[in-house]
């Protein structure tokens, strides 16, 4: 399997609130982040299919973090890979 990522990943541990009508609001942890996306540790949670756009917000910041749109681009046993959606 080739690695077609455009951005290098940085390990990062934080909590993200993920929102979508199919799953409601859930809190999950991150594994890593890059300029183009993020990997969320969802493990046993049932997630929507690849191509679904979710919204997410980092939790525990000194000020309220922005809510961003993210598209599911990869599903693994440990979690999901998301691409940040711009515009």
N, C-alpha and C positions, 0 to 999 in steps of 0.2 A: 504494500500500500504506500503510495507516494504522499509526501507531505506538501500540500499545495497552499499552505498559509502564506499570506503576504506580510504578516507582522509577527515579530518574535513575541513569545509569551513570557510573562513574568509571574512567578508564583505569588498568590495573594490570598489571604484568608480574611473574609469579612462576611457579613450577613446581608442578603438582598431580599427585599419583599418583591415577589413576582405576582402579577395580576393578569388574569384572563378569565372570561366567562366560563370556560370549560373546567377551570381548577379553582376559581375564586381567588383569594389572597393567601399565599403561602410564604413562609420564611425558609430560605435555603442558604447554604454556605457556598462560597466560591472556592475554586481550586486554583485558577489562574486567570489573568486578564492580558489583553493586548490592545493596541490602538484600534483594532477592528472588531473586537468581540470579547466574550467572557465564557468561562466554563463553570456551570453550576452543578453542585453535587446534589442530585435529586434521588439517587439510589432507588428505593422501592416505591417512589411516588409515580402515579400514572400521569404522564405528560402528553400534551397534544402532539400531533405528528409534525415531521419536518415540514418547513414552510410556514408554520403558524407564527404570527407576530404577537409577542407578549409585551407587557410593559414591566419595568423593573425600577427599583429605587434602593440604593445602598442605605443601610440602616446604621445607627450608632455614630453618625457624624456630628460635629459640634453645631453645624447648621443643617437645615433640611436639604438633602441632596435632590438634584433634579430627577424627574421621572423620565426614563428613556425607553424608546421602542427597540425591541430586539427580535430577530427572526431565528427560529430554531433551524440550524443547519446540520446538526449531527446529534445522534442519540447513541449513547454507550451504556453499558450496565451501571456505571458509576454516576452518570448524569447526562447533561445536555450541553452542547456547544451552541452558542448564540452569536450572531453577527449583529453589531449595532446598526440600526436603520436610521439613515439621515434623510431629512426632508420628506 
